[in-house]
Structure formats: structure tokens, C-alpha cells
Amino acid sequence: MMKKYGKYYADWTDEHGKRRRKAFPTAKGAQQHQTKEARRAALKKAPASAPSRQSSRRGKPPKARRATEVSPAK
């Protein structure tokens, strides 16, 4: 929430990620609206999906290679 030119603005992000603002004469009204809209957007968002199986090694060092896998020197 923010105050600008004597008005209080509710500031939230909708379920599509778009930033929204609405002006109110009181801080309490702006805060209530901001809380209500944030809850509403959270309910409409898709739940988190399961982690991918392919990304299980992400961030881990590469596996050690065996001596037999190394190509011979020329």
C-alpha cells in the first residue's frame, strides 16, 4: 500500500502476474482491498507441479569418468 496526493493506493498482483492499483480515501480501506485481492489471486493460481525427473542432477558436479573411458593419446 502507498500514499500519494492524499489518497491511499492498494497495490497487488493479479493471478496473471499483472500489477494492479486502486485508490481509496482511507488507509484501512486500501489495506483491506489489497489483502482481499491478494487472497483471491492466490486461490486462482495453478498449484505447483511435481519436480521434473530430468533435473535431479542439477547443481551437482559431473560424474567421474573411468580410466577405460578416456581416449588414448596420439
Biopython code that builds the backbone (N, CA, C, O; Angstrom):
import numpy as np
from Bio.PDB.StructureBuilder import StructureBuilder

atoms = [
    (1, "MET", "N", (0.845, -1.168, 0.000)),
    (1, "MET", "CA", (0.000, 0.000, 0.000)),
    (1, "MET", "C", (0.898, 1.242, 0.000)),
    (1, "MET", "O", (1.984, 1.247, 0.580)),
    (2, "MET", "N", (0.415, 2.282, -0.662)),
    (2, "MET", "CA", (1.192, 3.522, -0.687)),
    (2, "MET", "C", (0.269, 4.737, -0.602)),
    (2, "MET", "O", (-0.915, 4.658, -0.928)),
    (3, "LYS", "N", (0.825, 5.846, -0.165)),
    (3, "LYS", "CA", (0.072, 7.095, -0.064)),
    (3, "LYS", "C", (0.638, 8.067, -1.087)),
    (3, "LYS", "O", (1.852, 8.235, -1.202)),
    (4, "LYS", "N", (-0.275, 8.713, -1.839)),
    (4, "LYS", "CA", (0.157, 9.650, -2.863)),
    (4, "LYS", "C", (-0.938, 10.696, -3.063)),
    (4, "LYS", "O", (-2.090, 10.350, -3.326)),
    (5, "TYR", "N", (-0.585, 11.950, -2.940)),
    (5, "TYR", "CA", (-1.510, 13.070, -3.133)),
    (5, "TYR", "C", (-2.772, 12.951, -2.277)),
    (5, "TYR", "O", (-3.872, 13.241, -2.747)),
    (6, "GLY", "N", (-2.615, 12.535, -1.044)),
    (6, "GLY", "CA", (-3.742, 12.457, -0.114)),
    (6, "GLY", "C", (-4.637, 11.244, -0.287)),
    (6, "GLY", "O", (-5.653, 11.128, 0.398)),
    (7, "LYS", "N", (-4.281, 10.335, -1.190)),
    (7, "LYS", "CA", (-5.052, 9.105, -1.383)),
    (7, "LYS", "C", (-4.178, 7.912, -1.032)),
    (7, "LYS", "O", (-2.950, 7.979, -1.083)),
    (8, "TYR", "N", (-4.835, 6.826, -0.678)),
    (8, "TYR", "CA", (-4.148, 5.584, -0.346)),
    (8, "TYR", "C", (-4.410, 4.585, -1.468)),
    (8, "TYR", "O", (-5.551, 4.389, -1.885)),
    (9, "TYR", "N", (-3.350, 3.963, -1.947)),
    (9, "TYR", "CA", (-3.460, 3.048, -3.074)),
    (9, "TYR", "C", (-3.195, 1.611, -2.647)),
    (9, "TYR", "O", (-2.154, 1.299, -2.068)),
    (10, "ALA", "N", (-4.161, 0.741, -2.947)),
    (10, "ALA", "CA", (-3.952, -0.692, -2.776)),
    (10, "ALA", "C", (-3.108, -1.138, -3.966)),
    (10, "ALA", "O", (-3.388, -0.760, -5.104)),
    (11, "ASP", "N", (-2.094, -1.925, -3.714)),
    (11, "ASP", "CA", (-1.153, -2.342, -4.748)),
    (11, "ASP", "C", (-1.007, -3.857, -4.660)),
    (11, "ASP", "O", (-0.526, -4.373, -3.651)),
    (12, "TRP", "N", (-1.423, -4.588, -5.725)),
    (12, "TRP", "CA", (-1.360, -6.048, -5.697)),
    (12, "TRP", "C", (-1.071, -6.563, -7.095)),
    (12, "TRP", "O", (-1.091, -5.805, -8.065)),
    (13, "THR", "N", (-0.801, -7.866, -7.191)),
    (13, "THR", "CA", (-0.557, -8.543, -8.456)),
    (13, "THR", "C", (-1.658, -9.570, -8.666)),
    (13, "THR", "O", (-1.928, -10.377, -7.777)),
    (14, "ASP", "N", (-2.295, -9.551, -9.830)),
    (14, "ASP", "CA", (-3.396, -10.488, -10.078)),
    (14, "ASP", "C", (-2.869, -11.877, -10.440)),
    (14, "ASP", "O", (-1.660, -12.108, -10.462)),
    (15, "GLU", "N", (-3.799, -12.800, -10.724)),
    (15, "GLU", "CA", (-3.417, -14.199, -10.980)),
    (15, "GLU", "C", (-2.607, -14.380, -12.261)),
    (15, "GLU", "O", (-1.984, -15.425, -12.453)),
    (16, "HIS", "N", (-2.608, -13.379, -13.140)),
    (16, "HIS", "CA", (-1.824, -13.440, -14.369)),
    (16, "HIS", "C", (-0.483, -12.734, -14.237)),
    (16, "HIS", "O", (0.284, -12.673, -15.198)),
    (17, "GLY", "N", (-0.196, -12.201, -13.054)),
    (17, "GLY", "CA", (1.075, -11.525, -12.815)),
    (17, "GLY", "C", (1.054, -10.044, -13.157)),
    (17, "GLY", "O", (2.100, -9.395, -13.128)),
    (18, "LYS", "N", (-0.112, -9.494, -13.481)),
    (18, "LYS", "CA", (-0.209, -8.079, -13.825)),
    (18, "LYS", "C", (-0.379, -7.247, -12.554)),
    (18, "LYS", "O", (-1.181, -7.581, -11.682)),
    (19, "ARG", "N", (0.381, -6.169, -12.463)),
    (19, "ARG", "CA", (0.304, -5.293, -11.302)),
    (19, "ARG", "C", (-0.940, -4.424, -11.391)),
    (19, "ARG", "O", (-1.234, -3.844, -12.437)),
    (20, "ARG", "N", (-1.661, -4.341, -10.288)),
    (20, "ARG", "CA", (-2.894, -3.550, -10.222)),
    (20, "ARG", "C", (-2.799, -2.556, -9.068)),
    (20, "ARG", "O", (-2.127, -2.809, -8.068)),
    (21, "ARG", "N", (-3.487, -1.413, -9.222)),
    (21, "ARG", "CA", (-3.582, -0.407, -8.163)),
    (21, "ARG", "C", (-4.975, 0.184, -8.164)),
    (21, "ARG", "O", (-5.601, 0.326, -9.214)),
    (22, "LYS", "N", (-5.459, 0.530, -6.977)),
    (22, "LYS", "CA", (-6.761, 1.168, -6.846)),
    (22, "LYS", "C", (-6.684, 2.178, -5.701)),
    (22, "LYS", "O", (-6.108, 1.885, -4.653)),
    (23, "ALA", "N", (-7.263, 3.368, -5.899)),
    (23, "ALA", "CA", (-7.208, 4.446, -4.907)),
    (23, "ALA", "C", (-8.370, 4.345, -3.924)),
    (23, "ALA", "O", (-9.483, 3.967, -4.292)),
    (24, "PHE", "N", (-8.088, 4.694, -2.654)),
    (24, "PHE", "CA", (-9.079, 4.716, -1.582)),
    (24, "PHE", "C", (-8.871, 5.965, -0.741)),
    (24, "PHE", "O", (-7.752, 6.472, -0.653)),
    (25, "PRO", "N", (-9.951, 6.476, -0.113)),
    (25, "PRO", "CA", (-9.802, 7.662, 0.731)),
    (25, "PRO", "C", (-9.140, 7.359, 2.076)),
    (25, "PRO", "O", (-8.588, 8.264, 2.703)),
    (26, "THR", "N", (-9.185, 6.090, 2.535)),
    (26, "THR", "CA", (-8.600, 5.743, 3.838)),
    (26, "THR", "C", (-7.562, 4.635, 3.688)),
    (26, "THR", "O", (-7.627, 3.827, 2.762)),
    (27, "ALA", "N", (-6.612, 4.611, 4.605)),
    (27, "ALA", "CA", (-5.576, 3.572, 4.607)),
    (27, "ALA", "C", (-6.189, 2.214, 4.912)),
    (27, "ALA", "O", (-5.781, 1.203, 4.341)),
    (28, "LYS", "N", (-7.164, 2.188, 5.809)),
    (28, "LYS", "CA", (-7.797, 0.926, 6.182)),
    (28, "LYS", "C", (-8.510, 0.290, 4.985)),
    (28, "LYS", "O", (-8.412, -0.919, 4.775)),
    (29, "GLY", "N", (-9.215, 1.087, 4.215)),
    (29, "GLY", "CA", (-9.903, 0.585, 3.027)),
    (29, "GLY", "C", (-8.933, 0.031, 1.996)),
    (29, "GLY", "O", (-9.183, -1.016, 1.399)),
    (30, "ALA", "N", (-7.830, 0.731, 1.789)),
    (30, "ALA", "CA", (-6.832, 0.281, 0.825)),
    (30, "ALA", "C", (-6.181, -1.020, 1.277)),
    (30, "ALA", "O", (-5.960, -1.922, 0.469)),
    (31, "GLN", "N", (-5.876, -1.119, 2.563)),
    (31, "GLN", "CA", (-5.240, -2.324, 3.093)),
    (31, "GLN", "C", (-6.178, -3.523, 3.000)),
    (31, "GLN", "O", (-5.748, -4.621, 2.647)),
    (32, "GLN", "N", (-7.455, -3.321, 3.314)),
    (32, "GLN", "CA", (-8.428, -4.416, 3.231)),
    (32, "GLN", "C", (-8.588, -4.897, 1.790)),
    (32, "GLN", "O", (-8.637, -6.100, 1.536)),
    (33, "HIS", "N", (-8.667, -3.973, 0.865)),
    (33, "HIS", "CA", (-8.820, -4.344, -0.547)),
    (33, "HIS", "C", (-7.571, -5.073, -1.058)),
    (33, "HIS", "O", (-7.683, -6.059, -1.787)),
    (34, "GLN", "N", (-6.420, -4.603, -0.687)),
    (34, "GLN", "CA", (-5.168, -5.221, -1.115)),
    (34, "GLN", "C", (-5.083, -6.654, -0.600)),
    (34, "GLN", "O", (-4.689, -7.551, -1.344)),
    (35, "THR", "N", (-5.444, -6.880, 0.650)),
    (35, "THR", "CA", (-5.422, -8.217, 1.244)),
    (35, "THR", "C", (-6.429, -9.130, 0.553)),
    (35, "THR", "O", (-6.120, -10.283, 0.251)),
    (36, "LYS", "N", (-7.624, -8.620, 0.302)),
    (36, "LYS", "CA", (-8.669, -9.403, -0.352)),
    (36, "LYS", "C", (-8.250, -9.825, -1.756)),
    (36, "LYS", "O", (-8.431, -10.982, -2.136)),
    (37, "GLU", "N", (-7.697, -8.903, -2.520)),
    (37, "GLU", "CA", (-7.281, -9.209, -3.888)),
    (37, "GLU", "C", (-6.097, -10.177, -3.923)),
    (37, "GLU", "O", (-6.030, -11.034, -4.804)),
    (38, "ALA", "N", (-5.179, -10.052, -2.990)),
    (38, "ALA", "CA", (-4.038, -10.959, -2.944)),
    (38, "ALA", "C", (-4.501, -12.385, -2.644)),
    (38, "ALA", "O", (-3.996, -13.341, -3.233)),
    (39, "ARG", "N", (-5.452, -12.527, -1.738)),
    (39, "ARG", "CA", (-6.000, -13.854, -1.425)),
    (39, "ARG", "C", (-6.728, -14.432, -2.629)),
    (39, "ARG", "O", (-6.571, -15.612, -2.942)),
    (40, "ARG", "N", (-7.521, -13.610, -3.304)),
    (40, "ARG", "CA", (-8.289, -14.062, -4.457)),
    (40, "ARG", "C", (-7.358, -14.542, -5.575)),
    (40, "ARG", "O", (-7.622, -15.561, -6.214)),
    (41, "ALA", "N", (-6.287, -13.816, -5.802)),
    (41, "ALA", "CA", (-5.340, -14.193, -6.848)),
    (41, "ALA", "C", (-4.611, -15.483, -6.486)),
    (41, "ALA", "O", (-4.341, -16.308, -7.359)),
    (42, "ALA", "N", (-4.292, -15.660, -5.211)),
    (42, "ALA", "CA", (-3.593, -16.874, -4.773)),
    (42, "ALA", "C", (-4.465, -18.109, -4.978)),
    (42, "ALA", "O", (-3.947, -19.177, -5.303)),
    (43, "LEU", "N", (-5.761, -17.983, -4.796)),
    (43, "LEU", "CA", (-6.668, -19.117, -4.980)),
    (43, "LEU", "C", (-6.802, -19.502, -6.448)),
    (43, "LEU", "O", (-7.016, -20.673, -6.762)),
    (44, "LYS", "N", (-6.678, -18.530, -7.354)),
    (44, "LYS", "CA", (-6.846, -18.802, -8.777)),
    (44, "LYS", "C", (-5.573, -19.297, -9.446)),
    (44, "LYS", "O", (-5.630, -19.832, -10.554)),
    (45, "LYS", "N", (-4.440, -19.132, -8.805)),
    (45, "LYS", "CA", (-3.188, -19.586, -9.399)),
    (45, "LYS", "C", (-3.146, -21.112, -9.438)),
    (45, "LYS", "O", (-3.708, -21.773, -8.565)),
    (46, "ALA", "N", (-2.496, -21.656, -10.426)),
    (46, "ALA", "CA", (-2.370, -23.104, -10.547)),
    (46, "ALA", "C", (-1.446, -23.632, -9.452)),
    (46, "ALA", "O", (-0.465, -22.978, -9.099)),
    (47, "PRO", "N", (-1.755, -24.809, -8.915)),
    (47, "PRO", "CA", (-0.872, -25.374, -7.896)),
    (47, "PRO", "C", (0.482, -25.743, -8.499)),
    (47, "PRO", "O", (0.595, -25.953, -9.707)),
    (48, "ALA", "N", (1.485, -25.818, -7.668)),
    (48, "ALA", "CA", (2.825, -26.149, -8.137)),
    (48, "ALA", "C", (2.845, -27.576, -8.663)),
    (48, "ALA", "O", (2.239, -28.472, -8.075)),
    (49, "SER", "N", (3.540, -27.781, -9.765)),
    (49, "SER", "CA", (3.630, -29.113, -10.348)),
    (49, "SER", "C", (4.761, -29.892, -9.684)),
    (49, "SER", "O", (5.593, -29.323, -8.978)),
    (50, "ALA", "N", (4.776, -31.183, -9.919)),
    (50, "ALA", "CA", (5.819, -32.038, -9.359)),
    (50, "ALA", "C", (7.159, -31.702, -10.018)),
    (50, "ALA", "O", (7.186, -31.276, -11.172)),
    (51, "PRO", "N", (8.261, -31.886, -9.303)),
    (51, "PRO", "CA", (9.562, -31.604, -9.900)),
    (51, "PRO", "C", (9.858, -32.557, -11.057)),
    (51, "PRO", "O", (9.416, -33.706, -11.058)),
    (52, "SER", "N", (10.593, -32.076, -12.016)),
    (52, "SER", "CA", (10.957, -32.868, -13.186)),
    (52, "SER", "C", (11.960, -33.945, -12.805)),
    (52, "SER", "O", (12.814, -33.728, -11.945)),
    (53, "ARG", "N", (11.858, -35.096, -13.438)),
    (53, "ARG", "CA", (12.819, -36.172, -13.162)),
    (53, "ARG", "C", (14.165, -35.873, -13.803)),
    (53, "ARG", "O", (15.197, -36.317, -13.302)),
    (54, "GLN", "N", (14.170, -35.141, -14.884)),
    (54, "GLN", "CA", (15.413, -34.867, -15.599)),
    (54, "GLN", "C", (16.310, -33.885, -14.865)),
    (54, "GLN", "O", (17.507, -33.824, -15.146)),
    (55, "SER", "N", (15.777, -33.134, -13.956)),
    (55, "SER", "CA", (16.583, -32.116, -13.291)),
    (55, "SER", "C", (17.155, -32.597, -11.963)),
    (55, "SER", "O", (17.576, -31.775, -11.149)),
    (56, "SER", "N", (17.182, -33.903, -11.722)),
    (56, "SER", "CA", (17.646, -34.399, -10.432)),
    (56, "SER", "C", (19.130, -34.136, -10.191)),
    (56, "SER", "O", (19.544, -34.030, -9.037)),
    (57, "ARG", "N", (19.954, -34.026, -11.255)),
    (57, "ARG", "CA", (21.386, -33.802, -11.086)),
    (57, "ARG", "C", (21.766, -32.336, -11.193)),
    (57, "ARG", "O", (22.950, -32.005, -11.140)),
    (58, "ARG", "N", (20.792, -31.453, -11.341)),
    (58, "ARG", "CA", (21.084, -30.039, -11.488)),
    (58, "ARG", "C", (21.848, -29.522, -10.278)),
    (58, "ARG", "O", (21.433, -29.737, -9.139)),
    (59, "GLY", "N", (22.946, -28.851, -10.518)),
    (59, "GLY", "CA", (23.742, -28.266, -9.443)),
    (59, "GLY", "C", (24.748, -29.223, -8.846)),
    (59, "GLY", "O", (25.529, -28.829, -7.980)),
    (60, "LYS", "N", (24.753, -30.475, -9.285)),
    (60, "LYS", "CA", (25.705, -31.453, -8.753)),
    (60, "LYS", "C", (26.893, -31.539, -9.711)),
    (60, "LYS", "O", (26.742, -31.295, -10.908)),
    (61, "PRO", "N", (28.074, -31.885, -9.191)),
    (61, "PRO", "CA", (29.237, -31.997, -10.070)),
    (61, "PRO", "C", (29.077, -33.184, -11.020)),
    (61, "PRO", "O", (28.356, -34.128, -10.699)),
    (62, "PRO", "N", (29.729, -33.156, -12.177)),
    (62, "PRO", "CA", (29.615, -34.268, -13.123)),
    (62, "PRO", "C", (30.207, -35.545, -12.533)),
    (62, "PRO", "O", (31.102, -35.504, -11.690)),
    (63, "LYS", "N", (29.687, -36.674, -12.996)),
    (63, "LYS", "CA", (30.192, -37.961, -12.521)),
    (63, "LYS", "C", (31.628, -38.155, -12.985)),
    (63, "LYS", "O", (32.013, -37.685, -14.055)),
    (64, "ALA", "N", (32.430, -38.864, -12.159)),
    (64, "ALA", "CA", (33.825, -39.138, -12.514)),
    (64, "ALA", "C", (33.875, -40.170, -13.634)),
    (64, "ALA", "O", (33.107, -41.132, -13.638)),
    (65, "ARG", "N", (34.769, -39.967, -14.569)),
    (65, "ARG", "CA", (34.923, -40.903, -15.677)),
    (65, "ARG", "C", (35.938, -41.975, -15.301)),
    (65, "ARG", "O", (36.894, -41.714, -14.570)),
    (66, "ARG", "N", (35.718, -43.172, -15.806)),
    (66, "ARG", "CA", (36.664, -44.279, -15.560)),
    (66, "ARG", "C", (37.879, -44.122, -16.463)),
    (66, "ARG", "O", (37.814, -43.454, -17.495)),
    (67, "ALA", "N", (38.983, -44.740, -16.070)),
    (67, "ALA", "CA", (40.216, -44.675, -16.862)),
    (67, "ALA", "C", (40.044, -45.345, -18.207)),
    (67, "ALA", "O", (40.698, -44.947, -19.171)),
    (68, "THR", "N", (39.177, -46.360, -18.309)),
    (68, "THR", "CA", (38.989, -47.067, -19.568)),
    (68, "THR", "C", (38.196, -46.231, -20.568)),
    (68, "THR", "O", (38.238, -46.509, -21.767)),
    (69, "GLU", "N", (37.478, -45.217, -20.103)),
    (69, "GLU", "CA", (36.670, -44.377, -20.980)),
    (69, "GLU", "C", (37.484, -43.253, -21.621)),
    (69, "GLU", "O", (37.029, -42.626, -22.578)),
    (70, "VAL", "N", (38.664, -43.000, -21.108)),
    (70, "VAL", "CA", (39.498, -41.913, -21.626)),
    (70, "VAL", "C", (40.099, -42.350, -22.956)),
    (70, "VAL", "O", (40.604, -43.467, -23.060)),
    (71, "SER", "N", (40.058, -41.503, -23.964)),
    (71, "SER", "CA", (40.594, -41.850, -25.278)),
    (71, "SER", "C", (42.125, -41.881, -25.224)),
    (71, "SER", "O", (42.736, -41.096, -24.499)),
    (72, "PRO", "N", (42.740, -42.781, -25.986)),
    (72, "PRO", "CA", (44.206, -42.877, -25.963)),
    (72, "PRO", "C", (44.873, -41.645, -26.578)),
    (72, "PRO", "O", (44.328, -41.031, -27.495)),
    (73, "ALA", "N", (46.034, -41.294, -26.078)),
    (73, "ALA", "CA", (46.764, -40.121, -26.576)),
    (73, "ALA", "C", (47.438, -40.478, -27.904)),
    (73, "ALA", "O", (47.905, -41.601, -28.091)),
    (74, "LYS", "N", (47.482, -39.534, -28.796)),
    (74, "LYS", "CA", (48.092, -39.772, -30.121)),
    (74, "LYS", "C", (49.463, -39.166, -30.195)),
    (74, "LYS", "O", (50.127, -39.264, -31.227)),
]
sb = StructureBuilder()
sb.init_structure("model")
sb.init_model(0)
sb.init_chain("A")
sb.init_seg("    ")
for serial, (resi, resn, name, xyz) in enumerate(atoms, 1):
    if name == "N":
        sb.init_residue(resn, " ", resi, " ")
    sb.init_atom(name, np.array(xyz, "f"), 0.0, 1.0, " ", f" {name:<3s}", serial, name[0])
structure = sb.get_structure()
